[in-house]
Amino acid sequence: MSVRELVVLGTASQVPTRHRNHNGYVLLWDGEGFLFDPGEGTQRQMVRAGVAAHDLNRLCVTHFHGDHSLGLAGVIQRVNLDAVPHPVTAHFPASGQRFFDRLRYATAYRERVPLRVEPVAADGVLARTGSYTLSARRLSHPVESFGYRIVEPDGRRMVPELLARAGVGGPDVGRLQRAGELRGVRLADVSVPRPGQRFAFVMDTRMCDGVWELAEGCDLLVIESTFTDEDAALAREHGHLTAGQAGRVAAGSGVRHLVLTHFSQRYPDPAVFAGQARAAGFTGELTVARDLQRVPLPRRRTAPE
């Protein structure tokens, strides 16, 4: 059975606290692993969360502030130490190439695993597979920053009752799916639309078009809410969102499950973030992220024929 879930490794902005590690998030998606924004301590958090270097296929960095990238050095070396048997791809803002190179070669180690380096220079598609399309959108932060979006292709779900009525069974089901028609039976006659799942990762940014484009129609949206609404001026000055802004984006974009994270150390009670996101109009499933928490993607949407 395929697994699609978010593993939260750390939720602190700028500095870690007694209860919150620096940023780090792993999305497990059908046997592939996406590591987003590994801050300091990511290796240890992976161990605590039960995530292995072998689980990682892509390293996705939104920007090169330390709380989002200083863990890269350790993660890359761990990938090589554990001799991960598949290539690993790194995505990051192209303007930060020098920072990536410094982190990659911060100390001496034996390179044993191919690392594909694919910097992000503009909005667009980064990778396309049978399971997903990975794309990036520019955000608004004091340094160049990109958010990431993963979209599964739309498909169709076979309906057993309709298949039986049409006399299609066994290997013929697969043949019908591949060909679209079999002995006069069309795929549309025995199936219903299955919208692809959508995930987005929106980190340090002011409100901008990229935030909305990334969030649109997401089943699971991971988004920063560094400040509360009372500190909206500070949020804009430093290039961040408030909890209320995150809630408005989620509500206006049709998000099903909203994950708030990247909290400033100035707020001891995380419940305030949930309250402000709700007050902004978001009524879907809501998680105020905690370190080492696992958040599954919601069950698939159903779509009318």
C-alpha positions, -999 to +999 in steps of 0.1 A: +000+000+000+014+034-010+021+058+019+016+096+016+023+115+047+042+144+061+068+138+088+075+170+108+112+171+120+113+207+133+090+237+136+111+266+150+119+298+131+153+314+134+164+297+166+155+263+181+138+262+215+136+236+242+106+220+225+111+229+188+140+220+166+150+240+136+130+234+104+128+201+087+100+183+069+099+150+050+071+142+026+067+105+019+050+099-015+046+064-030+081+052-020+099+085-026+110+110+000+112+148-003+132+165+024+123+202+027+144+229+044+168+209+066+179+231+095+204+222+122+197+190+139+179+174+110+199+142+111+191+135+147+154+144+142+153+119+113+166+092+137+140+101+163+112+101+137+123+068+121+132+084+087+163+069+071+187+085+046+175+057+022+141+072+023+153+105+006+151+111-031+149+149-033+163+177-011+142+209-016+155+241-001+133+272-002+161+297+006+195+300+022+188+313+057+204+291+083+173+277+099+163+263+065+196+250+052+224+244+078+214+208+081+222+201+044+259+194+052+250+166+076+222+151+055+244+150+023+272+133+042+247+109+058+234+099+024+269+091+013+279+073+046+248+051+043+255+044+006+220+052-005+214+030-035+197+056-057+206+091-070+195+120-049+184+153-064+189+187-048+167+217-057+175+252-043+174+289-055+201+293-082+213+325-067+224+305-036+247+282-055+277+293-035+259+285-002+249+251-015+285+243-026+299+254+008+274+232+027+280+203+004+317+204+009+318+218+045+341+190+056+359+160+041+340+128+033+338+101+007+313+108-021+296+075-029+262+086-041+254+105-072+240+139-063+220+156-090+222+194-086+192+211-102+190+248-091+158+267-094+161+299-114+124+307-123+089+295-118+080+262-135+082+225-136+112+209-120+104+172-125+077+151-140+071+114-132+042+090-135+033+097-099+037+135-096+048+168-111+071+189-089+071+226-096+084+258-080+070+293-075+089+324-065+080+339-030+087+373-014+115+372+012+146+394+018+166+366+000+155+347-030+130+321-020+109+295-038+080+274-027+073+238-039+042+221-052+036+184-059+006+174-081-005+139-089-019+134-124-057+131-125-069+096-132-099+073-130-111+049-104-125+016-116-159+007-103-162-031-096-200-031-101-197-015-135-168-038-145-189-068-136-219-055-155-197-050-186-182-084-183-146-071-178-124-088-153-089-102-145-061-090-168-087-073-191-091-046-165-055-035-170-058-038-208-089-015-207-070+010-185-041+011-209-060+012-241-091+032-231-114+008-248-118-030-250-144-050-270-167-020-272-164-011-235-150+024-229-129+032-198-154+060-190-182+034-189-167+015-160-149+042-140-153+076-123-129+105-123-102+105-096-086+139-090-049+138-083-037+148-049-020+181-044+006+192-018+024+225-013+052+237+009+052+275+015+079+288+037+094+322+045+074+348+025+052+379+026+018+376+009+024+374-028+010+357-060+033+328-055+016+319-022-018+317-038-005+297-068+011+272-046-019+267-023-046+264-049-067+233-044-042+216-021-051+185-002-023+193+023-007+228+026+023+233+048+027+270+054+047+293+077+029+313+103+058+329+120+038+357+136+004+363+151-019+389+135-010+415+162+025+415+148+015+419+111+039+449+107+068+428+119+058+400+096+059+422+066+091+438+075+109+405+079+092+388+050+068+365+068+032+355+071+008+357+101-015+329+112-045+348+100-029+354+066-022+316+063-058+309+072-071+333+046-049+317+019-061+282+029-098+293+030-096+311-003-077+283-021-099+254-011-073+237+010-085+206+027-058+202+055-038+232+067-005+226+086+008+257+103+045+258+113+077+279+116+068+296+148+086+325+164+100+318+199+081+349+212+048+329+213+048+302+241+012+290+234+008+276+198-030+274+202-032+311+193-021+303+157-050+279+153-075+304+166-064+331+143-064+308+112-100+298+121-110+334+127-097+342+091-123+318+077-106+284+074-129+256+082-110+225+070-087+202+089-061+222+108-028+211+124-005+233+145+027+213+138+047+197+165+081+182+162+081+145+152+044+146+143+031+126+113+003+140+092-012+118+065-026+133+033-064+134+034-084+107+017-088+113-020-114+137-033-144+123-052-154+140-084-188+138-102-188+121-136 
